Amino acid sequence: MKKHEAVEQMDRMGEQINGLHASAWNTALHPTEFGWAKSLFSAATIPVLSFASIGHMVGSAVVRQTSPEIIEKVTEFPGEGGKKP
């Protein structure tokens, strides 16, 4: 995997986490619209999504600061030899 691909993948994951986080807050704060059960479940997922967001920020920082050679080396499966099909 090339570094730019890893950065793009991290960006997409961040957007997904942020979208889920916003949706959870919206559902949790509007129980009359979504129902109390869904609102309570959403409120319970907010800490998990917050933790995922922090993990993503750390991972994204690591990927952005890692050299392209290292990223290619650690994402290459053994025995591939860097060859693409």
PyMOL Python script that loads the backbone (N, CA, C, O; Angstrom):
from pymol import cmd

cmd.read_pdbstr("""\
ATOM      1  N   MET A   1       0.845  -1.168   0.000  1.00  0.00           N
ATOM      2  CA  MET A   1       0.000   0.000   0.000  1.00  0.00           C
ATOM      3  C   MET A   1       0.895   1.236   0.000  1.00  0.00           C
ATOM      4  O   MET A   1       1.873   1.312   0.744  1.00  0.00           O
ATOM      5  N   LYS A   2       0.551   2.181  -0.827  1.00  0.00           N
ATOM      6  CA  LYS A   2       1.284   3.444  -0.894  1.00  0.00           C
ATOM      7  C   LYS A   2       0.833   4.364   0.235  1.00  0.00           C
ATOM      8  O   LYS A   2      -0.275   4.230   0.753  1.00  0.00           O
ATOM      9  N   LYS A   3       1.704   5.301   0.610  1.00  0.00           N
ATOM     10  CA  LYS A   3       1.400   6.189   1.722  1.00  0.00           C
ATOM     11  C   LYS A   3       0.143   7.005   1.439  1.00  0.00           C
ATOM     12  O   LYS A   3      -0.692   7.166   2.329  1.00  0.00           O
ATOM     13  N   HIS A   4      -0.009   7.518   0.235  1.00  0.00           N
ATOM     14  CA  HIS A   4      -1.190   8.331  -0.071  1.00  0.00           C
ATOM     15  C   HIS A   4      -2.468   7.509   0.047  1.00  0.00           C
ATOM     16  O   HIS A   4      -3.515   8.044   0.413  1.00  0.00           O
ATOM     17  N   GLU A   5      -2.396   6.213  -0.258  1.00  0.00           N
ATOM     18  CA  GLU A   5      -3.562   5.342  -0.093  1.00  0.00           C
ATOM     19  C   GLU A   5      -3.891   5.152   1.390  1.00  0.00           C
ATOM     20  O   GLU A   5      -5.060   5.144   1.775  1.00  0.00           O
ATOM     21  N   ALA A   6      -2.861   4.999   2.212  1.00  0.00           N
ATOM     22  CA  ALA A   6      -3.067   4.844   3.654  1.00  0.00           C
ATOM     23  C   ALA A   6      -3.666   6.110   4.254  1.00  0.00           C
ATOM     24  O   ALA A   6      -4.554   6.034   5.103  1.00  0.00           O
ATOM     25  N   VAL A   7      -3.186   7.273   3.819  1.00  0.00           N
ATOM     26  CA  VAL A   7      -3.715   8.543   4.315  1.00  0.00           C
ATOM     27  C   VAL A   7      -5.175   8.702   3.897  1.00  0.00           C
ATOM     28  O   VAL A   7      -6.010   9.121   4.699  1.00  0.00           O
ATOM     29  N   GLU A   8      -5.486   8.367   2.638  1.00  0.00           N
ATOM     30  CA  GLU A   8      -6.870   8.454   2.158  1.00  0.00           C
ATOM     31  C   GLU A   8      -7.779   7.506   2.937  1.00  0.00           C
ATOM     32  O   GLU A   8      -8.906   7.864   3.279  1.00  0.00           O
ATOM     33  N   GLN A   9      -7.293   6.306   3.215  1.00  0.00           N
ATOM     34  CA  GLN A   9      -8.077   5.335   3.967  1.00  0.00           C
ATOM     35  C   GLN A   9      -8.329   5.836   5.392  1.00  0.00           C
ATOM     36  O   GLN A   9      -9.432   5.678   5.916  1.00  0.00           O
ATOM     37  N   MET A  10      -7.328   6.428   6.012  1.00  0.00           N
ATOM     38  CA  MET A  10      -7.498   6.989   7.351  1.00  0.00           C
ATOM     39  C   MET A  10      -8.498   8.146   7.327  1.00  0.00           C
ATOM     40  O   MET A  10      -9.306   8.289   8.245  1.00  0.00           O
ATOM     41  N   ASP A  11      -8.446   8.967   6.282  1.00  0.00           N
ATOM     42  CA  ASP A  11      -9.395  10.075   6.168  1.00  0.00           C
ATOM     43  C   ASP A  11     -10.832   9.564   6.046  1.00  0.00           C
ATOM     44  O   ASP A  11     -11.745  10.107   6.669  1.00  0.00           O
ATOM     45  N   ARG A  12     -11.027   8.516   5.240  1.00  0.00           N
ATOM     46  CA  ARG A  12     -12.366   7.932   5.088  1.00  0.00           C
ATOM     47  C   ARG A  12     -12.863   7.362   6.411  1.00  0.00           C
ATOM     48  O   ARG A  12     -14.029   7.543   6.764  1.00  0.00           O
ATOM     49  N   MET A  13     -11.999   6.681   7.138  1.00  0.00           N
ATOM     50  CA  MET A  13     -12.390   6.142   8.446  1.00  0.00           C
ATOM     51  C   MET A  13     -12.770   7.266   9.405  1.00  0.00           C
ATOM     52  O   MET A  13     -13.738   7.145  10.155  1.00  0.00           O
ATOM     53  N   GLY A  14     -12.018   8.344   9.380  1.00  0.00           N
ATOM     54  CA  GLY A  14     -12.323   9.486  10.233  1.00  0.00           C
ATOM     55  C   GLY A  14     -13.682  10.087   9.914  1.00  0.00           C
ATOM     56  O   GLY A  14     -14.439  10.446  10.815  1.00  0.00           O
ATOM     57  N   GLU A  15     -13.986  10.196   8.626  1.00  0.00           N
ATOM     58  CA  GLU A  15     -15.294  10.717   8.215  1.00  0.00           C
ATOM     59  C   GLU A  15     -16.417   9.796   8.678  1.00  0.00           C
ATOM     60  O   GLU A  15     -17.468  10.273   9.106  1.00  0.00           O
ATOM     61  N   GLN A  16     -16.210   8.486   8.600  1.00  0.00           N
ATOM     62  CA  GLN A  16     -17.227   7.538   9.058  1.00  0.00           C
ATOM     63  C   GLN A  16     -17.440   7.645  10.560  1.00  0.00           C
ATOM     64  O   GLN A  16     -18.579   7.665  11.027  1.00  0.00           O
ATOM     65  N   ILE A  17     -16.359   7.713  11.315  1.00  0.00           N
ATOM     66  CA  ILE A  17     -16.469   7.840  12.773  1.00  0.00           C
ATOM     67  C   ILE A  17     -17.180   9.137  13.137  1.00  0.00           C
ATOM     68  O   ILE A  17     -18.060   9.147  13.997  1.00  0.00           O
ATOM     69  N   ASN A  18     -16.799  10.230  12.484  1.00  0.00           N
ATOM     70  CA  ASN A  18     -17.438  11.520  12.770  1.00  0.00           C
ATOM     71  C   ASN A  18     -18.925  11.493  12.433  1.00  0.00           C
ATOM     72  O   ASN A  18     -19.737  12.050  13.172  1.00  0.00           O
ATOM     73  N   GLY A  19     -19.288  10.851  11.326  1.00  0.00           N
ATOM     74  CA  GLY A  19     -20.690  10.734  10.950  1.00  0.00           C
ATOM     75  C   GLY A  19     -21.489   9.936  11.961  1.00  0.00           C
ATOM     76  O   GLY A  19     -22.597  10.321  12.334  1.00  0.00           O
ATOM     77  N   LEU A  20     -20.922   8.820  12.405  1.00  0.00           N
ATOM     78  CA  LEU A  20     -21.591   8.007  13.424  1.00  0.00           C
ATOM     79  C   LEU A  20     -21.720   8.759  14.744  1.00  0.00           C
ATOM     80  O   LEU A  20     -22.740   8.667  15.426  1.00  0.00           O
ATOM     81  N   HIS A  21     -20.687   9.495  15.092  1.00  0.00           N
ATOM     82  CA  HIS A  21     -20.686  10.272  16.329  1.00  0.00           C
ATOM     83  C   HIS A  21     -21.786  11.335  16.291  1.00  0.00           C
ATOM     84  O   HIS A  21     -22.538  11.489  17.253  1.00  0.00           O
ATOM     85  N   ALA A  22     -21.875  12.060  15.185  1.00  0.00           N
ATOM     86  CA  ALA A  22     -22.910  13.098  15.035  1.00  0.00           C
ATOM     87  C   ALA A  22     -24.300  12.484  15.072  1.00  0.00           C
ATOM     88  O   ALA A  22     -25.211  13.039  15.686  1.00  0.00           O
ATOM     89  N   SER A  23     -24.465  11.348  14.420  1.00  0.00           N
ATOM     90  CA  SER A  23     -25.757  10.668  14.409  1.00  0.00           C
ATOM     91  C   SER A  23     -26.147  10.191  15.807  1.00  0.00           C
ATOM     92  O   SER A  23     -27.306  10.303  16.204  1.00  0.00           O
ATOM     93  N   ALA A  24     -25.182   9.662  16.545  1.00  0.00           N
ATOM     94  CA  ALA A  24     -25.457   9.197  17.908  1.00  0.00           C
ATOM     95  C   ALA A  24     -25.894  10.358  18.797  1.00  0.00           C
ATOM     96  O   ALA A  24     -26.850  10.227  19.561  1.00  0.00           O
ATOM     97  N   TRP A  25     -25.209  11.480  18.704  1.00  0.00           N
ATOM     98  CA  TRP A  25     -25.594  12.651  19.500  1.00  0.00           C
ATOM     99  C   TRP A  25     -26.979  13.138  19.101  1.00  0.00           C
ATOM    100  O   TRP A  25     -27.792  13.466  19.965  1.00  0.00           O
ATOM    101  N   ASN A  26     -27.253  13.189  17.811  1.00  0.00           N
ATOM    102  CA  ASN A  26     -28.557  13.653  17.338  1.00  0.00           C
ATOM    103  C   ASN A  26     -29.674  12.751  17.866  1.00  0.00           C
ATOM    104  O   ASN A  26     -30.696  13.241  18.345  1.00  0.00           O
ATOM    105  N   THR A  27     -29.481  11.450  17.779  1.00  0.00           N
ATOM    106  CA  THR A  27     -30.492  10.508  18.261  1.00  0.00           C
ATOM    107  C   THR A  27     -30.635  10.591  19.777  1.00  0.00           C
ATOM    108  O   THR A  27     -31.750  10.567  20.298  1.00  0.00           O
ATOM    109  N   ALA A  28     -29.517  10.687  20.483  1.00  0.00           N
ATOM    110  CA  ALA A  28     -29.567  10.752  21.944  1.00  0.00           C
ATOM    111  C   ALA A  28     -30.275  12.004  22.442  1.00  0.00           C
ATOM    112  O   ALA A  28     -30.943  11.970  23.475  1.00  0.00           O
ATOM    113  N   LEU A  29     -30.136  13.097  21.722  1.00  0.00           N
ATOM    114  CA  LEU A  29     -30.714  14.363  22.169  1.00  0.00           C
ATOM    115  C   LEU A  29     -32.159  14.591  21.725  1.00  0.00           C
ATOM    116  O   LEU A  29     -32.770  15.596  22.089  1.00  0.00           O
ATOM    117  N   HIS A  30     -32.707  13.656  20.937  1.00  0.00           N
ATOM    118  CA  HIS A  30     -34.078  13.803  20.451  1.00  0.00           C
ATOM    119  C   HIS A  30     -34.894  12.526  20.704  1.00  0.00           C
ATOM    120  O   HIS A  30     -35.307  11.857  19.757  1.00  0.00           O
ATOM    121  N   PRO A  31     -35.122  12.192  21.973  1.00  0.00           N
ATOM    122  CA  PRO A  31     -35.836  10.949  22.287  1.00  0.00           C
ATOM    123  C   PRO A  31     -37.296  10.944  21.828  1.00  0.00           C
ATOM    124  O   PRO A  31     -37.839   9.885  21.514  1.00  0.00           O
ATOM    125  N   THR A  32     -37.930  12.107  21.787  1.00  0.00           N
ATOM    126  CA  THR A  32     -39.328  12.125  21.342  1.00  0.00           C
ATOM    127  C   THR A  32     -39.442  11.861  19.848  1.00  0.00           C
ATOM    128  O   THR A  32     -40.474  11.386  19.374  1.00  0.00           O
ATOM    129  N   GLU A  33     -38.402  12.161  19.121  1.00  0.00           N
ATOM    130  CA  GLU A  33     -38.410  11.930  17.679  1.00  0.00           C
ATOM    131  C   GLU A  33     -38.011  10.501  17.322  1.00  0.00           C
ATOM    132  O   GLU A  33     -38.607   9.894  16.433  1.00  0.00           O
ATOM    133  N   PHE A  34     -37.004   9.962  18.012  1.00  0.00           N
ATOM    134  CA  PHE A  34     -36.459   8.649  17.672  1.00  0.00           C
ATOM    135  C   PHE A  34     -36.903   7.535  18.611  1.00  0.00           C
ATOM    136  O   PHE A  34     -36.723   6.357  18.303  1.00  0.00           O
ATOM    137  N   GLY A  35     -37.476   7.893  19.744  1.00  0.00           N
ATOM    138  CA  GLY A  35     -37.865   6.895  20.740  1.00  0.00           C
ATOM    139  C   GLY A  35     -36.821   6.814  21.840  1.00  0.00           C
ATOM    140  O   GLY A  35     -35.629   7.019  21.613  1.00  0.00           O
ATOM    141  N   TRP A  36     -37.305   6.508  23.044  1.00  0.00           N
ATOM    142  CA  TRP A  36     -36.412   6.474  24.203  1.00  0.00           C
ATOM    143  C   TRP A  36     -35.391   5.348  24.127  1.00  0.00           C
ATOM    144  O   TRP A  36     -34.243   5.527  24.534  1.00  0.00           O
ATOM    145  N   ALA A  37     -35.786   4.207  23.618  1.00  0.00           N
ATOM    146  CA  ALA A  37     -34.843   3.082  23.553  1.00  0.00           C
ATOM    147  C   ALA A  37     -33.665   3.414  22.635  1.00  0.00           C
ATOM    148  O   ALA A  37     -32.509   3.199  22.999  1.00  0.00           O
ATOM    149  N   LYS A  38     -33.962   3.937  21.448  1.00  0.00           N
ATOM    150  CA  LYS A  38     -32.886   4.301  20.522  1.00  0.00           C
ATOM    151  C   LYS A  38     -32.027   5.432  21.094  1.00  0.00           C
ATOM    152  O   LYS A  38     -30.808   5.441  20.927  1.00  0.00           O
ATOM    153  N   SER A  39     -32.671   6.377  21.764  1.00  0.00           N
ATOM    154  CA  SER A  39     -31.925   7.495  22.341  1.00  0.00           C
ATOM    155  C   SER A  39     -30.980   7.028  23.445  1.00  0.00           C
ATOM    156  O   SER A  39     -29.835   7.475  23.520  1.00  0.00           O
ATOM    157  N   LEU A  40     -31.458   6.134  24.293  1.00  0.00           N
ATOM    158  CA  LEU A  40     -30.598   5.611  25.361  1.00  0.00           C
ATOM    159  C   LEU A  40     -29.455   4.775  24.793  1.00  0.00           C
ATOM    160  O   LEU A  40     -28.320   4.865  25.261  1.00  0.00           O
ATOM    161  N   PHE A  41     -29.761   3.963  23.785  1.00  0.00           N
ATOM    162  CA  PHE A  41     -28.697   3.174  23.146  1.00  0.00           C
ATOM    163  C   PHE A  41     -27.661   4.099  22.511  1.00  0.00           C
ATOM    164  O   PHE A  41     -26.459   3.866  22.635  1.00  0.00           O
ATOM    165  N   SER A  42     -28.124   5.142  21.833  1.00  0.00           N
ATOM    166  CA  SER A  42     -27.200   6.093  21.208  1.00  0.00           C
ATOM    167  C   SER A  42     -26.336   6.790  22.251  1.00  0.00           C
ATOM    168  O   SER A  42     -25.139   6.993  22.043  1.00  0.00           O
ATOM    169  N   ALA A  43     -26.953   7.157  23.378  1.00  0.00           N
ATOM    170  CA  ALA A  43     -26.183   7.799  24.452  1.00  0.00           C
ATOM    171  C   ALA A  43     -25.094   6.861  24.970  1.00  0.00           C
ATOM    172  O   ALA A  43     -24.004   7.302  25.332  1.00  0.00           O
ATOM    173  N   ALA A  44     -25.399   5.570  25.002  1.00  0.00           N
ATOM    174  CA  ALA A  44     -24.413   4.596  25.477  1.00  0.00           C
ATOM    175  C   ALA A  44     -23.273   4.405  24.474  1.00  0.00           C
ATOM    176  O   ALA A  44     -22.168   4.029  24.864  1.00  0.00           O
ATOM    177  N   THR A  45     -23.527   4.659  23.190  1.00  0.00           N
ATOM    178  CA  THR A  45     -22.469   4.480  22.180  1.00  0.00           C
ATOM    179  C   THR A  45     -21.543   5.687  22.075  1.00  0.00           C
ATOM    180  O   THR A  45     -20.461   5.581  21.497  1.00  0.00           O
ATOM    181  N   ILE A  46     -21.941   6.818  22.616  1.00  0.00           N
ATOM    182  CA  ILE A  46     -21.130   8.036  22.480  1.00  0.00           C
ATOM    183  C   ILE A  46     -19.727   7.872  23.078  1.00  0.00           C
ATOM    184  O   ILE A  46     -18.763   8.278  22.429  1.00  0.00           O
ATOM    185  N   PRO A  47     -19.557   7.300  24.279  1.00  0.00           N
ATOM    186  CA  PRO A  47     -18.186   7.111  24.787  1.00  0.00           C
ATOM    187  C   PRO A  47     -17.349   6.176  23.907  1.00  0.00           C
ATOM    188  O   PRO A  47     -16.149   6.390  23.735  1.00  0.00           O
ATOM    189  N   VAL A  48     -17.977   5.159  23.360  1.00  0.00           N
ATOM    190  CA  VAL A  48     -17.250   4.230  22.480  1.00  0.00           C
ATOM    191  C   VAL A  48     -16.789   4.958  21.224  1.00  0.00           C
ATOM    192  O   VAL A  48     -15.646   4.802  20.795  1.00  0.00           O
ATOM    193  N   LEU A  49     -17.677   5.752  20.637  1.00  0.00           N
ATOM    194  CA  LEU A  49     -17.317   6.499  19.431  1.00  0.00           C
ATOM    195  C   LEU A  49     -16.282   7.575  19.733  1.00  0.00           C
ATOM    196  O   LEU A  49     -15.440   7.881  18.888  1.00  0.00           O
ATOM    197  N   SER A  50     -16.337   8.147  20.927  1.00  0.00           N
ATOM    198  CA  SER A  50     -15.318   9.130  21.315  1.00  0.00           C
ATOM    199  C   SER A  50     -13.946   8.468  21.431  1.00  0.00           C
ATOM    200  O   SER A  50     -12.937   9.026  21.000  1.00  0.00           O
ATOM    201  N   PHE A  51     -13.924   7.278  22.015  1.00  0.00           N
ATOM    202  CA  PHE A  51     -12.675   6.533  22.116  1.00  0.00           C
ATOM    203  C   PHE A  51     -12.152   6.162  20.721  1.00  0.00           C
ATOM    204  O   PHE A  51     -10.950   6.234  20.468  1.00  0.00           O
ATOM    205  N   ALA A  52     -13.055   5.768  19.826  1.00  0.00           N
ATOM    206  CA  ALA A  52     -12.658   5.448  18.450  1.00  0.00           C
ATOM    207  C   ALA A  52     -12.089   6.675  17.757  1.00  0.00           C
ATOM    208  O   ALA A  52     -11.137   6.570  16.984  1.00  0.00           O
ATOM    209  N   SER A  53     -12.664   7.825  18.029  1.00  0.00           N
ATOM    210  CA  SER A  53     -12.184   9.062  17.429  1.00  0.00           C
ATOM    211  C   SER A  53     -10.765   9.397  17.898  1.00  0.00           C
ATOM    212  O   SER A  53      -9.921   9.807  17.102  1.00  0.00           O
ATOM    213  N   ILE A  54     -10.516   9.221  19.181  1.00  0.00           N
ATOM    214  CA  ILE A  54      -9.172   9.468  19.721  1.00  0.00           C
ATOM    215  C   ILE A  54      -8.175   8.486  19.111  1.00  0.00           C
ATOM    216  O   ILE A  54      -7.083   8.879  18.700  1.00  0.00           O
ATOM    217  N   GLY A  55      -8.550   7.221  19.053  1.00  0.00           N
ATOM    218  CA  GLY A  55      -7.682   6.218  18.427  1.00  0.00           C
ATOM    219  C   GLY A  55      -7.395   6.542  16.979  1.00  0.00           C
ATOM    220  O   GLY A  55      -6.275   6.364  16.501  1.00  0.00           O
ATOM    221  N   HIS A  56      -8.414   7.021  16.282  1.00  0.00           N
ATOM    222  CA  HIS A  56      -8.226   7.391  14.873  1.00  0.00           C
ATOM    223  C   HIS A  56      -7.266   8.567  14.740  1.00  0.00           C
ATOM    224  O   HIS A  56      -6.413   8.574  13.852  1.00  0.00           O
ATOM    225  N   MET A  57      -7.398   9.564  15.620  1.00  0.00           N
ATOM    226  CA  MET A  57      -6.497  10.722  15.552  1.00  0.00           C
ATOM    227  C   MET A  57      -5.050  10.299  15.755  1.00  0.00           C
ATOM    228  O   MET A  57      -4.159  10.771  15.049  1.00  0.00           O
ATOM    229  N   VAL A  58      -4.813   9.415  16.712  1.00  0.00           N
ATOM    230  CA  VAL A  58      -3.451   8.930  16.961  1.00  0.00           C
ATOM    231  C   VAL A  58      -2.951   8.141  15.750  1.00  0.00           C
ATOM    232  O   VAL A  58      -1.833   8.357  15.280  1.00  0.00           O
ATOM    233  N   GLY A  59      -3.784   7.226  15.248  1.00  0.00           N
ATOM    234  CA  GLY A  59      -3.390   6.425  14.086  1.00  0.00           C
ATOM    235  C   GLY A  59      -3.123   7.272  12.863  1.00  0.00           C
ATOM    236  O   GLY A  59      -2.172   7.024  12.122  1.00  0.00           O
ATOM    237  N   SER A  60      -3.958   8.268  12.650  1.00  0.00           N
ATOM    238  CA  SER A  60      -3.785   9.158  11.507  1.00  0.00           C
ATOM    239  C   SER A  60      -2.479   9.937  11.618  1.00  0.00           C
ATOM    240  O   SER A  60      -1.764  10.103  10.630  1.00  0.00           O
ATOM    241  N   ALA A  61      -2.169  10.412  12.815  1.00  0.00           N
ATOM    242  CA  ALA A  61      -0.915  11.144  13.019  1.00  0.00           C
ATOM    243  C   ALA A  61       0.287  10.243  12.746  1.00  0.00           C
ATOM    244  O   ALA A  61       1.271  10.677  12.147  1.00  0.00           O
ATOM    245  N   VAL A  62       0.202   8.996  13.185  1.00  0.00           N
ATOM    246  CA  VAL A  62       1.303   8.052  12.955  1.00  0.00           C
ATOM    247  C   VAL A  62       1.486   7.798  11.462  1.00  0.00           C
ATOM    248  O   VAL A  62       2.608   7.820  10.958  1.00  0.00           O
ATOM    249  N   VAL A  63       0.384   7.559  10.759  1.00  0.00           N
ATOM    250  CA  VAL A  63       0.471   7.287   9.318  1.00  0.00           C
ATOM    251  C   VAL A  63       1.055   8.487   8.584  1.00  0.00           C
ATOM    252  O   VAL A  63       1.902   8.327   7.705  1.00  0.00           O
ATOM    253  N   ARG A  64       0.607   9.685   8.940  1.00  0.00           N
ATOM    254  CA  ARG A  64       1.087  10.885   8.245  1.00  0.00           C
ATOM    255  C   ARG A  64       2.566  11.165   8.516  1.00  0.00           C
ATOM    256  O   ARG A  64       3.232  11.783   7.686  1.00  0.00           O
ATOM    257  N   GLN A  65       3.090  10.723   9.656  1.00  0.00           N
ATOM    258  CA  GLN A  65       4.484  11.001   9.992  1.00  0.00           C
ATOM    259  C   GLN A  65       5.435   9.849   9.659  1.00  0.00           C
ATOM    260  O   GLN A  65       6.649   9.972   9.822  1.00  0.00           O
ATOM    261  N   THR A  66       4.882   8.744   9.197  1.00  0.00           N
ATOM    262  CA  THR A  66       5.704   7.584   8.858  1.00  0.00           C
ATOM    263  C   THR A  66       6.176   7.707   7.414  1.00  0.00           C
ATOM    264  O   THR A  66       5.443   8.187   6.550  1.00  0.00           O
ATOM    265  N   SER A  67       7.397   7.271   7.163  1.00  0.00           N
ATOM    266  CA  SER A  67       7.943   7.359   5.805  1.00  0.00           C
ATOM    267  C   SER A  67       7.216   6.391   4.873  1.00  0.00           C
ATOM    268  O   SER A  67       6.750   5.339   5.312  1.00  0.00           O
ATOM    269  N   PRO A  68       7.118   6.738   3.602  1.00  0.00           N
ATOM    270  CA  PRO A  68       6.436   5.871   2.640  1.00  0.00           C
ATOM    271  C   PRO A  68       7.030   4.462   2.570  1.00  0.00           C
ATOM    272  O   PRO A  68       6.297   3.493   2.375  1.00  0.00           O
ATOM    273  N   GLU A  69       8.341   4.341   2.725  1.00  0.00           N
ATOM    274  CA  GLU A  69       8.993   3.032   2.651  1.00  0.00           C
ATOM    275  C   GLU A  69       8.521   2.116   3.780  1.00  0.00           C
ATOM    276  O   GLU A  69       8.277   0.929   3.562  1.00  0.00           O
ATOM    277  N   ILE A  70       8.395   2.664   4.965  1.00  0.00           N
ATOM    278  CA  ILE A  70       7.950   1.869   6.117  1.00  0.00           C
ATOM    279  C   ILE A  70       6.508   1.409   5.908  1.00  0.00           C
ATOM    280  O   ILE A  70       6.181   0.252   6.169  1.00  0.00           O
ATOM    281  N   ILE A  71       5.658   2.299   5.444  1.00  0.00           N
ATOM    282  CA  ILE A  71       4.249   1.930   5.210  1.00  0.00           C
ATOM    283  C   ILE A  71       4.151   0.819   4.191  1.00  0.00           C
ATOM    284  O   ILE A  71       3.388  -0.129   4.381  1.00  0.00           O
ATOM    285  N   GLU A  72       4.913   0.915   3.104  1.00  0.00           N
ATOM    286  CA  GLU A  72       4.889  -0.134   2.088  1.00  0.00           C
ATOM    287  C   GLU A  72       5.388  -1.460   2.660  1.00  0.00           C
ATOM    288  O   GLU A  72       4.856  -2.522   2.334  1.00  0.00           O
ATOM    289  N   LYS A  73       6.407  -1.395   3.507  1.00  0.00           N
ATOM    290  CA  LYS A  73       6.979  -2.613   4.065  1.00  0.00           C
ATOM    291  C   LYS A  73       6.003  -3.308   5.016  1.00  0.00           C
ATOM    292  O   LYS A  73       5.852  -4.528   4.950  1.00  0.00           O
ATOM    293  N   VAL A  74       5.341  -2.558   5.894  1.00  0.00           N
ATOM    294  CA  VAL A  74       4.462  -3.186   6.883  1.00  0.00           C
ATOM    295  C   VAL A  74       3.113  -3.591   6.307  1.00  0.00           C
ATOM    296  O   VAL A  74       2.417  -4.407   6.912  1.00  0.00           O
ATOM    297  N   THR A  75       2.722  -3.050   5.159  1.00  0.00           N
ATOM    298  CA  THR A  75       1.446  -3.434   4.555  1.00  0.00           C
ATOM    299  C   THR A  75       1.608  -4.508   3.484  1.00  0.00           C
ATOM    300  O   THR A  75       0.618  -4.972   2.917  1.00  0.00           O
ATOM    301  N   GLU A  76       2.830  -4.900   3.207  1.00  0.00           N
ATOM    302  CA  GLU A  76       3.093  -5.935   2.205  1.00  0.00           C
ATOM    303  C   GLU A  76       2.974  -7.307   2.858  1.00  0.00           C
ATOM    304  O   GLU A  76       3.560  -7.554   3.912  1.00  0.00           O
ATOM    305  N   PHE A  77       2.218  -8.191   2.229  1.00  0.00           N
ATOM    306  CA  PHE A  77       2.069  -9.547   2.761  1.00  0.00           C
ATOM    307  C   PHE A  77       3.334 -10.342   2.493  1.00  0.00           C
ATOM    308  O   PHE A  77       3.960 -10.176   1.445  1.00  0.00           O
ATOM    309  N   PRO A  78       3.722 -11.212   3.432  1.00  0.00           N
ATOM    310  CA  PRO A  78       4.914 -12.033   3.212  1.00  0.00           C
ATOM    311  C   PRO A  78       4.759 -12.900   1.959  1.00  0.00           C
ATOM    312  O   PRO A  78       3.698 -13.470   1.706  1.00  0.00           O
ATOM    313  N   GLY A  79       5.806 -12.979   1.211  1.00  0.00           N
ATOM    314  CA  GLY A  79       5.790 -13.816   0.019  1.00  0.00           C
ATOM    315  C   GLY A  79       5.336 -13.094  -1.230  1.00  0.00           C
ATOM    316  O   GLY A  79       5.444 -13.639  -2.329  1.00  0.00           O
ATOM    317  N   GLU A  80       4.829 -11.877  -1.088  1.00  0.00           N
ATOM    318  CA  GLU A  80       4.403 -11.134  -2.264  1.00  0.00           C
ATOM    319  C   GLU A  80       5.588 -10.570  -3.030  1.00  0.00           C
ATOM    320  O   GLU A  80       5.578 -10.512  -4.260  1.00  0.00           O
ATOM    321  N   GLY A  81       6.601 -10.156  -2.295  1.00  0.00           N
ATOM    322  CA  GLY A  81       7.768  -9.578  -2.933  1.00  0.00           C
ATOM    323  C   GLY A  81       7.490  -8.250  -3.584  1.00  0.00           C
ATOM    324  O   GLY A  81       8.250  -7.805  -4.444  1.00  0.00           O
ATOM    325  N   GLY A  82       6.402  -7.607  -3.184  1.00  0.00           N
ATOM    326  CA  GLY A  82       6.063  -6.305  -3.741  1.00  0.00           C
ATOM    327  C   GLY A  82       5.441  -6.369  -5.122  1.00  0.00           C
ATOM    328  O   GLY A  82       5.220  -5.337  -5.755  1.00  0.00           O
ATOM    329  N   LYS A  83       5.155  -7.587  -5.597  1.00  0.00           N
ATOM    330  CA  LYS A  83       4.591  -7.739  -6.936  1.00  0.00           C
ATOM    331  C   LYS A  83       3.078  -7.570  -6.893  1.00  0.00           C
ATOM    332  O   LYS A  83       2.403  -8.095  -6.007  1.00  0.00           O
ATOM    333  N   LYS A  84       2.566  -6.836  -7.854  1.00  0.00           N
ATOM    334  CA  LYS A  84       1.123  -6.648  -7.978  1.00  0.00           C
ATOM    335  C   LYS A  84       0.593  -7.642  -9.014  1.00  0.00           C
ATOM    336  O   LYS A  84       1.260  -7.926 -10.009  1.00  0.00           O
ATOM    337  N   PRO A  85      -0.616  -8.170  -8.770  1.00  0.00           N
ATOM    338  CA  PRO A  85      -1.174  -9.128  -9.755  1.00  0.00           C
ATOM    339  C   PRO A  85      -1.527  -8.462 -11.048  1.00  0.00           C
ATOM    340  O   PRO A  85      -2.003  -9.122 -11.972  1.00  0.00           O
TER     341      PRO A  85
END
""", "prot")
cmd.dss("prot")
cmd.show_as("cartoon", "prot")
cmd.util.cbc("prot")
cmd.orient("prot")
